[in-house]
Amino acid sequence: MPITFIGGVHPKEAKLTSGSPIEVLPPPKTVYIPLSQHTGKPARLLVSKGDEVKLGQKIGEAQGFISANIHATVSGKVKSIGRFPHPVLGDGIAVEIENDGEDTWAFEITEHDYEKLTPQEIIDLVKEAGIVGLGGAAFPSHVKLSPPKEKPIEILILNGCECEPYLTCDHRVMLEFPEEVVKGGEIIARVVGAKRRIIAIEDNKPDAIALLKKKAADFEVIPVKTKYPEGAEKQLIYALTRREVPSGGLPMDVGCLVHNVGTAKAIYQAVRYRKPLIERVITVTGENIKEPKNLLVRIGTPAIEAINHCGGYIKPPEKLIFGGPMMGIAQYTDQVPVIKGTSGILVPAEGEIPEPGPCIRCGRCVDVCPMGLHPCIIVDYVENLKFDDAKRLGILDCIECGCCGYVCPVRRQLVHNLKFGKAEVWRKKD
């Protein structure tokens, strides 16, 4: 019986780059590094216009527990500090650094013996390096490594599902850096005391499954059904353990911790080499990209730099998306920078955007909702500004996966209204 969850959809996979090895994108002449690239408070600015900075130098310091440090991703001079395009916020405060082309590190990158480090020392290294979740949510990793004592972690899950269509960056990381993924997972398990260790991979990646079964002796490598959103945290926990994260709860409430495979690799590099998160692997793809590729990109690189490295656009783009087609965010400019949570840049082919119609009460959105919600009814309340009723029906449990919008035969704007409704409920709370 396939290991999976209830609900979900089967969109076209379109993994155009699954066989494309990771290429290193040369650092651009200028980077734009936002101070907010993570869940929580933006980092506090540590540099001024005109300052000389070195690669890996901390230029933004975490404010409070749920925040993350920000580092220079090139060496050079701070050209300006101001509002620039941001892939999630629209625009935000960023540090513009003019690259001197030297890549002069702020410190020496050397190997360190981490076997004798205490869990707290490892957590401190992860925090100092500015590591956040690389699967999309960008939640500060040092926070996830610090569960309260009354909620012990029994099961660690490394998430290699990558269920979003088009994206293949995690797939390539597993194939090209399996040892770093596994060692990062071992570090995480040691910090939180997890006795059971799982690497979950969708069964459309048999090469990664086979390789990690060879490399990860202390992990269960479990193939899960190829279905969207199999890689969503709560759905993956249920599929693997049959433990259900309660409404409004967190994985630690059921003794689980989930980390993306790319995050595990970044944690290993932070602990082994003291290397901050200055770069990440992304997928540049879509039918309107001449040569889709997987690239290792410096944080703060404008999207157009990565697109041009892939041959550029085939035709002037109608849409540019950061992320995948289901949960990605449409951008208004190709000057927007890659940030820590950017998994891909998608430029789809031209296509008509259908006009939404009225709900026909077919129930398809209910059938596929992985959270067991009634999207059509919740959106009725949102459209009529009845946010208390929307909250009562569980709008805050929506994970914004896009399954409802994908199956809706009249193309009702379900996801848009669910996001709007959630924002209004939170605003009323505040």
N, C-alpha and C positions, 0 to 999 in steps of 0.2 A: 504493500500500500504506500503510495507516494507521501512523503513528509511535506505537509503544507498546512494552510489555514483555511478558514471558511470565507468564501467570497473571492473577490479579485477578478482580474481580466487577463486576456492574452493579446496584448497589442503586438504589432509587427516588431520583431526584435531589431532589425536594421543595424546589426553590429558590424558596420563597415570596416572597422579598424581592429577587430579581434586578432588578426594575424600581423598587425603592424608593430614592430618593436618600438620602444620608447626612444625618441630623438631628443637631444638637448637643444632647446631654443636659445640662441645667443642672447645674453642680456641686452635690453634695449638701451638707447641713449638716455632715456628718461624714464623713471618709474614714479608711480603715484600710489603711495602707501597709505590707505585709510587707517584711522585710529580705531575704527569700529569694524572688526572683521569676525565677530564672535557673539554668542549669546551673552548678555550682561552689559555692564557699563563699558563705555569706550575707554581706551587706554589714555593715561595722562601724558601730554606732550613733554618730551625731555630735551628737544632741540629747538634751535632758532634759525631763522633765515640767515644764510651765509655760513653756517657751521660746516666744517669738514667732517664727514662721517666715514666710517669703515664698514666693510661687509660684516654683518652679524652683530653690529653695535645696537644696543637697545635704544630705540628712539621714542618709545611709548611704554609707560609702566602701568601694569594692571591696577585698577582702582577697586579695592574691595576683593572679596573672595571669588565672586563670579565675574571674572574679567580675564583678560589675557595680555601678556606683554607683546609688543610689536618691535620688530628689528629691521634695520636697514638691509635691503636685499642687493645692493650694489655699494661700492665705495665711490665717494665723490662729494659734491657740495649740495647743501640744502638750497634749492633755488627759490622755493616759496612754500608757504603754508596757507592753505585756503580751502575753499569748497570746490570739489571736483566730482565728476560723475562717479556714482557708487552702484554696483550691480543689484543691491538689495534695497537700499534707502533712497535711490534716485540721485541724491548727491549727499556729500558728507565731508567733514574735515579730513584732509589728507596731507601728507608730506611729499612734496615734489623734490626728487633728488636727481641731479644731473650726474650721470655715470662718467667716471674718469677713465673707465676701461681697464683699470688695474686689478680689480677684485682683491684689494688689500684687506685681509681679515683683521678684525679687531683683536683677535687672540689666535693662538695656534690651535689648529684642529688635530688632536692626537687621540690615540686610544687610551681608555681608562678602564681599570679593573673595577667592575661594578658588583661582583659577587658578594662582597662584604658590606655593601651599602645597606643601611636600614631602610624599611619602607618609607619613612618620612623623608630621608635624604633623596630617595628616588622621586618622590612626589615633588620635592623642592626643585629638582633638576628639570622635571617636566614643566613645572610652572615657569621657571626661569627661561626655558626655551620657547615659551609661547605656544605650546602644542594645544590644538583644538581638534575636535572631531572632523575628519576629512570626508565623511560621508554626506555632508550637506548641512547639518544643523550647526556645526561649528561650536559645540558646547565645550568650554574649557576642560581639558582632559584631567588636570590636577584635581578638579572638583569630583569627577566621576571616580577617581582613584581614592577618594576620601569619604566613603560611606560612614554613617554613624554606627557606633558599636552595636546598637540594638538591631541593626539590619545587616547581618553578616552576608557576604557574597559566597554562595555555594558553587555557582556555575558561571564560568567565563565563556562568552561566545564571541569569536572573531567573525565578523560579518564580511564574507566575500561573495555575497549573492549578486550584487550589481544588477538589479532587476529592471532598472530604468532603460528603455530602448535607447539605442545608439551608443551609450557610454561603455567604454572598455578600459578605462584607466586602472580600475581595481584588478581586472583580469590580467592586465600586463604586469602590474606590480607583483601579483602572486607568481607569475611565470618567471619574471626576471630578478626578483628579490625575495625568493621564498625563505631563505635563512633569516633575513632581517625581520620578515613578518613573524616567523615562528619565535625568534628570540625576543622580539617585542612582546609577543603574547605571553611568553614565559615570565618576563619582567612584570607584566600586569598581574598575572596570576599570583606571583609571589607577593606583590604589594597588598592585594586584597584577600589573599588566603583562599582562593578558589581551588577546590579539590578536583572538580570536573572541568575539563577544558575542551571546547568544541570549536572547530573551524567549519562554518556553514557555507556551502558553495552551490549555486544553482546547477542542475544537472545538464545545462547546455555548455558547461565548461569542463569537459572530461579531462582535458590536458592539465588544467590546474588541480583538479581533484586527484589525479594520479600522482602528480609531482609532490603535492603537499602530504599525501599519504606516505611517501618515501621520506620526506624531510621532517615531518612533525610526529615523532614517536610518542610524545607525551600528550598528544591531542587526538580526539576523535574527529576525523574529517568526514563530515556527513553531507552527502548530496541531498539537496531539497528540490522540490518541484519547481520547474521554470514557470513562474506565474508572477504577475504584478499585483500588489507590492510585496513580494516575498521578503525583500530586504528591510521592510519597515520593522522597527525595533519590537513593537508589541506583537506583531504578527509572527515574526521569526521566533520569539520566545515561546509563543503558543505552539507553533509547528514542531519545535524541537523538544519541548518539555511538557506540553499540555498545561503549563502554568499560565494563568490569565492575569495580566497586570490590571489592577482595579481602576475604575473610572477615576481620573484625576491623580492616579498613582504613578510610580516610577518602577523600572525594572528591579531596583533593589528591594522593593516591597515584596517581591517573590523570590528573592535570593539570587538574582541574575544581574550580570553586567555585560553590556554589548559594546564592542569597539570595532570600528571599521579596520580592515586589513591595512589600509594606508596609514591610519593613525598608529597602529602597532609598529609599523616600520619607522614612523617619525619618532615614536617614543624610544625605540631602540637607538636611533641615531643621537637623540638628546642625551641618553644615559651613557652610551658607549663613547661618544665623541664630543659631548657637550655642544652639539650643533643645534642652533635655533631653527625654527621653522621659517625658512627664507624662500622655499620653493616647493612645488608640488607637481604631480603628474596630472595632466588634463587630457581630454579627448576633444579634438577639433574635427567636427564632422558635419554631415548633412549633404543632401543631394545638390546643394548649391556651393559646395566647397570643391575645388579642383582636385586636391590630393588630401583626403582626410588622413589624419595622423594622431598618434599619441605623443605628447610632448612633455618634457620636464621644463617647467616655466617658473621664472622668478616671480614672487608675489609683487604685485604692483605693475606688472607688464600690461600695457593696453591691449585689448582684444585684437585690434587690427594687426599688431605685430605677429601674433600667433597665426592669424588667418593668412597673412602674406607669406609666412613660412610654409604654409600648406598650398601655395599656388594662387591664393586669392579667391575671390568670388567668380563663379561661372557667369552669373548675371547680377545686376544690381539687386541687393537683397530686399525682400519684402519684410522679413522678420529675422531678428537675431536673438537667440535665447541663451542665457547662462544656465547650464544644467541640461536636463533631458526634456522631451516633449510633454511628459506627464506632470512633473513638478517644477520644471524650470521657470525662470523669470524672463520675460521679454524685455529687451533693452532698447533705449532710444538713440544710442550712439555706439559705434564700434571703438570709441576711445575709452570706454569703461575698463577699469583694470581687473585683472585676475586677482582674487583674494583667497584667503585660506580655505574657504568653503566651496570654491569653484571647482566642480568636477568636470565640466566640459563647456564647450562653445558650440552651439548647434545653429546651423544656417540651413533651414529646410528649403525645399523647392517651392516655386510659386504655386499658389493654390487659393481658391476662393474661400473666404471666411463666411460660412453660412449665417443667415439671419436667424436668431433664436425664435422659437415659437412657444405657444402656451403648453403647459404640462398636459399630457394625455392620460395620466394615471396608469401607465403601463407597468410600473413597479420594477423596472430593470435596475434603477439606481439602488433600490433596496436590496435586490438580489446580490449585487456585486460589492456592496459596502463592506470592507473588511472589519469595520468597527461595529457592524450590526445596527447602524443608524437608519433613519428614514430621511434621506437628503431632500426629497421633493417636498415633504411636509415642513421640514425645518426652513427651507428656503421660502416657502409660502409666508411663514411668520416673519422672516427677515425682510422680505419685500414689502410687508405691511408694517414694518418697524416695531414688531412685537418681540423684542429681544429677550424678555423674561420667558416667554413661551419657548423661544428657540433654545434658551439655556436649559429649560426643563426637559427638552427632548434630546439633550446631550450634545449641543453644538460644540462645546469645548473639547469633546472627545474626538472630533474630526481631525484626521491627520493630513488633510489637504492632498491626498494622493492622486486625485483626479479621476478615479475609476467611474464615479457617477457621471461626470461630464463626458467621459469617453463613450459610454453606452447610450446616453440620452438620444433618442431618435429625432427629437426636435431641436437639439443643440441648445437647450436651456442653459443659461449662465449660472450653473449650480456652484462650481468651485469659487467663482468670483464672489457670489453672494454669501457663501459659507465663510470665506475669508473676511468679508466685510462684517458679517454678523458676529464672528468671533472677536474682531477688533472692537466692536461696539460693546459687547458684553464685558470685555476686559477694561474698556474705558470707564464703564459705569462702576466697575469694581474699584477702580483707582479713585 
